Amino acid sequence: MKKIAAISMVKDECDIIELFVKINSRTFDQIFVVDHASRDGTLDILLAMKQMGYPVSISRYDHPDFQQALVLSYLARQIANTNEFSYIVPLDADEFLSVSKDELVSVLDAEIGGHGCGLLRWQNYVPVSLGFYDCEAPLYDLFRVQDDELSAHFKVVIPNEVAKGCIISEGSHFVRPSMEAPWLKGPVLSIPLQHAPVRSPEQVTAKALIGSMTLSIKKNRGRGEGKHWDELVAKLVDNGYQVPLYEMQQLVRHYGASSEAEVRIKEDAADRIGLETDRVEMRSQSRVNLTQKMHLFGQRLCSEILSLRATPAPGPQ
């Protein structure tokens, strides 16, 4: 029986990480998570879920920069060289596959063929309430698929042989089998990738502000990398840092394409993220504390500034 692995690099995703593992563990045989020095409840939740028996492997990455492409490329190569998994799928913490393992394997075998990779198309979901933290099963109960998608964004699916020497792009949108090879152009697969990027005012504000500022000082920032964070910050500033429900829904649309058009929500009871039983159990660790996040981020910046000041200045030439 073929096996499939998910790989993910996460940072401060306490509100969604429990549901990420619960929902995706029904599809993947193993979920390999690299925690990038989270300072909220993310790591504690992951460790608890591993103790409960969920198929999650956890490692840490403490470098200040969020070097997702480098880390996931290295991890994919390590996993592929064990020859344990037929496919490797990079996912973010807000991405879900609500299909069975058998169905996913069948689709990947049939549709990737000799193309070298496959592409999962984003299907964006919008919140219909601000009560994310007050709901036991928030993804299932409070999110509906956005109708009238305006643009196509994809996440790559990598067969094991390709992954053995692979280079994964920032955002995991593309892959190439080696540094010298071109990016592969795989087919768009028939299974959508469910995406819930905006969940609460606290979450989206912290994510946008910290993400944009962190990428602004990243040494090897790629062209266009993190552009969506900069755009979200601009919208937050325009709105006086207030994020009512309508604006949260517009922000989801902004992920797909810049547009001020009205968000259209598809009301379909069968088209949900996960199941009604996918409840948040570790509620005390899962709430985003915006003040705490900004305080910790400021502490880290001050520490790095003090470290630079401690370095002796060069003398006169």
C-alpha positions as CSV (number, residue, x, y, z in Angstrom):
1,M,0.0,0.0,0.0
2,K,1.4,3.4,-1.0
3,K,2.0,5.9,1.7
4,I,1.9,9.7,1.6
5,A,3.7,12.3,3.8
6,A,2.9,15.9,4.5
7,I,5.7,18.3,5.4
8,S,5.2,21.7,7.0
9,M,7.1,24.6,8.5
10,V,5.1,26.5,11.0
11,K,5.5,29.5,13.4
12,D,3.0,30.7,16.0
13,E,0.0,28.9,14.6
14,C,-1.6,28.0,17.9
15,D,-5.2,28.7,16.8
16,I,-5.1,26.3,13.8
17,I,-2.4,23.7,14.5
18,E,-4.6,21.2,16.4
19,L,-7.1,21.1,13.6
20,F,-4.3,21.0,10.9
21,V,-3.1,17.7,12.5
22,K,-6.5,16.2,13.2
23,I,-7.9,16.8,9.7
24,N,-4.8,16.0,7.7
25,S,-4.0,12.9,9.7
26,R,-7.0,11.2,8.0
27,T,-5.3,11.7,4.7
28,F,-1.6,11.4,5.4
29,D,0.3,8.5,6.9
30,Q,2.8,10.9,8.5
31,I,2.9,14.7,9.0
32,F,6.4,16.1,9.4
33,V,6.3,19.5,11.1
34,V,9.3,21.9,11.6
35,D,8.5,24.4,14.3
36,H,10.2,27.7,13.6
37,A,10.8,28.9,17.2
38,S,7.1,29.3,18.1
39,R,6.5,31.3,21.2
40,D,2.8,30.7,21.6
41,G,1.1,27.4,22.3
42,T,2.0,25.8,18.9
43,L,4.8,23.5,20.1
44,D,2.9,22.4,23.2
45,I,-0.1,21.5,21.2
46,L,2.0,19.5,18.7
47,L,3.8,17.6,21.4
48,A,0.5,16.8,23.1
49,M,-1.0,15.5,19.9
50,K,2.0,13.3,19.3
51,Q,1.5,11.9,22.8
52,M,-2.1,11.2,21.9
53,G,-0.9,9.0,19.0
54,Y,-1.4,11.3,16.0
55,P,1.1,10.6,13.2
56,V,3.1,13.7,13.6
57,S,6.9,14.1,13.7
58,I,8.3,17.3,15.2
59,S,11.6,19.1,14.7
60,R,12.8,22.6,15.6
61,Y,14.4,25.3,13.5
62,D,15.7,28.3,15.5
63,H,17.3,30.6,12.9
64,P,15.7,34.1,13.0
65,D,14.8,34.0,9.2
66,F,11.9,32.0,8.0
67,Q,13.8,30.0,5.4
68,Q,10.9,27.9,4.4
69,A,12.1,26.8,0.9
70,L,15.5,25.7,2.2
71,V,14.1,23.9,5.2
72,L,11.4,22.1,3.3
73,S,13.7,21.1,0.4
74,Y,16.1,19.6,2.9
75,L,13.3,17.8,4.7
76,A,11.7,16.4,1.5
77,R,15.1,15.1,0.4
78,Q,15.7,13.4,3.7
79,I,12.2,11.7,3.7
80,A,12.4,10.7,0.0
81,N,15.7,8.9,0.5
82,T,14.1,6.6,3.0
83,N,11.9,5.3,0.2
84,E,9.0,5.0,2.7
85,F,6.6,7.3,1.0
86,S,5.4,7.5,-2.6
87,Y,4.4,11.2,-2.5
88,I,5.4,14.2,-0.4
89,V,3.1,17.2,0.0
90,P,4.2,20.5,1.4
91,L,1.4,22.2,3.4
92,D,1.0,25.3,5.5
93,A,-0.9,25.2,8.8
94,D,-4.0,26.7,7.2
95,E,-4.3,24.1,4.4
96,F,-6.3,20.9,4.5
97,L,-7.1,17.9,2.4
98,S,-10.5,16.4,3.3
99,V,-10.2,13.2,1.3
100,S,-9.3,9.7,2.3
101,K,-5.8,8.3,1.8
102,D,-7.1,5.8,-0.8
103,E,-8.8,8.5,-2.8
104,L,-5.7,10.8,-2.7
105,V,-3.4,7.9,-3.8
106,S,-5.8,7.0,-6.6
107,V,-5.9,10.6,-7.9
108,L,-2.1,11.2,-7.7
109,D,-1.3,7.9,-9.5
110,A,-3.8,8.6,-12.3
111,E,-3.2,12.3,-12.8
112,I,0.5,12.9,-12.2
113,G,1.7,10.0,-14.3
114,G,5.1,11.0,-15.9
115,H,4.7,14.7,-15.4
116,G,7.1,14.8,-12.5
117,C,4.7,16.6,-10.1
118,G,1.1,17.7,-9.6
119,L,-0.5,20.9,-8.5
120,L,-3.3,21.3,-5.9
121,R,-5.4,24.3,-6.5
122,W,-6.3,26.6,-3.6
123,Q,-10.0,26.7,-2.6
124,N,-10.3,29.7,-0.3
125,Y,-12.7,29.6,2.6
126,V,-14.1,32.7,4.4
127,P,-15.3,33.1,7.9
128,V,-19.1,33.8,8.4
129,S,-18.6,34.9,12.0
130,L,-16.1,36.5,14.3
131,G,-16.7,33.7,16.9
132,F,-13.7,31.5,16.0
133,Y,-12.6,31.1,19.7
134,D,-16.2,30.6,21.0
135,C,-16.9,27.7,18.7
136,E,-15.9,24.1,19.4
137,A,-15.6,23.1,15.7
138,P,-14.8,26.5,14.2
139,L,-13.5,25.4,10.8
140,Y,-16.5,23.1,10.1
141,D,-19.1,25.4,11.6
142,L,-17.9,28.9,10.7
143,F,-16.2,28.7,7.3
144,R,-17.7,28.5,3.8
145,V,-16.1,28.2,0.5
146,Q,-15.6,31.4,-1.5
147,D,-17.5,31.3,-4.8
148,D,-16.2,33.1,-7.9
149,E,-12.5,32.5,-7.4
150,L,-10.5,35.2,-9.3
151,S,-7.1,33.6,-9.6
152,A,-5.3,30.3,-9.4
153,H,-2.7,29.5,-6.7
154,F,-1.2,26.1,-6.3
155,K,0.7,23.8,-3.9
156,V,3.0,21.2,-5.4
157,V,2.8,17.4,-4.9
158,I,6.1,15.7,-5.3
159,P,6.7,12.0,-6.2
160,N,9.3,10.3,-4.2
161,E,12.0,10.0,-6.9
162,V,11.7,13.7,-7.8
163,A,11.9,14.6,-4.1
164,K,15.3,12.9,-3.7
165,G,17.2,15.9,-5.0
166,C,14.4,18.4,-5.1
167,I,14.4,22.2,-4.7
168,I,11.1,23.5,-3.5
169,S,10.2,27.1,-4.2
170,E,9.2,29.7,-1.6
171,G,5.6,29.1,-0.8
172,S,5.9,25.5,-2.1
173,H,4.2,26.4,-5.4
174,F,6.8,24.8,-7.6
175,V,9.5,22.1,-7.6
176,R,12.5,21.1,-9.6
177,P,14.3,17.8,-9.3
178,S,17.8,19.5,-8.9
179,M,19.4,22.9,-8.7
180,E,20.3,22.8,-12.4
181,A,16.9,21.5,-13.7
182,P,14.0,23.8,-14.7
183,W,10.8,24.1,-12.6
184,L,8.4,21.3,-13.4
185,K,5.0,22.0,-15.0
186,G,2.7,19.4,-13.5
187,P,-1.0,19.1,-14.2
188,V,-3.6,20.7,-11.9
189,L,-5.1,17.9,-9.9
190,S,-8.9,17.3,-9.5
191,I,-8.7,17.4,-5.7
192,P,-8.8,21.0,-4.3
193,L,-6.7,22.2,-1.4
194,Q,-8.8,23.8,1.3
195,H,-7.3,27.1,2.5
196,A,-8.4,29.1,5.6
197,P,-5.9,32.0,5.8
198,V,-8.0,34.5,7.8
199,R,-9.7,33.3,11.0
200,S,-9.9,36.1,13.6
201,P,-9.0,39.8,13.8
202,E,-6.1,39.0,16.2
203,Q,-4.7,36.2,14.0
204,V,-4.7,38.1,10.8
205,T,-3.4,41.3,12.3
206,A,-0.4,39.6,14.0
207,K,0.3,37.5,11.0
208,A,0.4,40.4,8.6
209,L,2.4,42.8,10.8
210,I,5.0,40.4,12.0
211,G,5.2,38.6,8.6
212,S,5.8,41.8,6.7
213,M,8.3,43.2,9.1
214,T,10.3,39.9,9.3
215,L,10.5,39.6,5.6
216,S,11.6,43.3,5.2
217,I,14.9,42.3,6.8
218,K,15.4,38.8,5.4
219,K,18.7,38.7,3.6
220,N,17.8,36.5,0.7
221,R,14.2,37.6,0.2
222,G,13.0,36.5,-3.2
223,R,11.3,38.9,-5.6
224,G,7.6,39.0,-4.7
225,E,8.1,36.8,-1.6
226,G,5.6,37.7,1.1
227,K,3.9,40.3,-1.1
228,H,0.5,39.3,0.3
229,W,1.7,40.3,3.8
230,D,2.7,43.7,2.7
231,E,-0.6,44.1,0.9
232,L,-2.5,43.0,4.0
233,V,-0.6,45.5,6.2
234,A,-1.5,48.3,3.7
235,K,-5.2,47.3,4.0
236,L,-5.0,47.2,7.8
237,V,-3.5,50.7,7.9
238,D,-6.2,52.0,5.6
239,N,-8.8,50.5,8.0
240,G,-7.2,51.9,11.2
241,Y,-6.2,48.4,12.2
242,Q,-9.8,47.5,12.6
243,V,-10.9,44.1,11.1
244,P,-14.7,43.7,11.1
245,L,-16.1,40.5,9.5
246,Y,-16.7,42.1,6.1
247,E,-13.0,43.1,6.0
248,M,-11.9,39.7,7.0
249,Q,-13.8,38.2,4.1
250,Q,-12.3,40.8,1.8
251,L,-8.8,39.9,3.0
252,V,-9.4,36.3,2.0
253,R,-10.4,37.5,-1.5
254,H,-7.2,39.6,-1.4
255,Y,-5.2,36.4,-1.0
256,G,-6.4,35.3,-4.4
257,A,-6.3,38.5,-6.3
258,S,-6.4,42.3,-5.7
259,S,-10.1,43.1,-6.0
260,E,-12.7,45.2,-4.3
261,A,-15.5,43.1,-5.7
262,E,-18.1,41.8,-3.3
263,V,-17.2,38.4,-1.7
264,R,-19.6,35.7,-2.7
265,I,-20.0,32.7,-0.4
266,K,-21.1,29.3,-1.6
267,E,-23.6,27.8,0.9
268,D,-23.1,24.1,0.5
269,A,-23.4,21.9,3.6
270,A,-21.3,19.2,1.9
271,D,-18.4,21.6,1.2
272,R,-16.9,22.1,4.6
273,I,-13.4,21.9,6.1
274,G,-13.1,18.6,8.0
275,L,-16.0,17.1,10.0
276,E,-18.4,18.3,12.6
277,T,-16.4,16.2,15.2
278,D,-13.2,18.2,14.5
279,R,-13.2,20.2,17.7
280,V,-10.5,22.3,19.4
281,E,-9.8,20.5,22.6
282,M,-6.7,22.5,23.8
283,R,-8.6,25.8,23.9
284,S,-6.4,27.4,26.6
285,Q,-3.3,27.2,24.4
286,S,-5.0,28.0,21.1
287,R,-6.2,31.6,21.5
288,V,-4.1,34.3,19.7
289,N,-2.9,37.0,22.1
290,L,-2.1,40.0,19.9
291,T,-0.5,42.0,22.6
292,Q,1.7,39.1,23.7
293,K,2.8,38.4,20.1
294,M,3.8,42.0,19.4
295,H,5.6,42.2,22.8
296,L,7.6,39.1,22.1
297,F,8.4,40.3,18.6
298,G,9.6,43.6,19.9
299,Q,11.7,41.8,22.5
300,R,13.5,39.8,19.8
301,L,14.2,42.8,17.7
302,C,15.6,44.7,20.7
303,S,17.8,41.7,21.5
304,E,19.2,41.6,18.0
305,I,19.8,45.3,18.0
306,L,21.7,45.1,21.3
307,S,23.7,42.2,19.9
308,L,24.7,44.3,16.9
309,R,25.7,47.2,19.2
310,A,27.9,44.9,21.2
311,T,30.0,44.3,18.1
312,P,33.0,46.7,18.1
313,A,32.8,49.3,15.3
314,P,35.6,49.2,12.8
315,G,38.4,51.7,13.4
316,P,39.4,54.5,11.0
317,Q,41.1,53.4,7.8
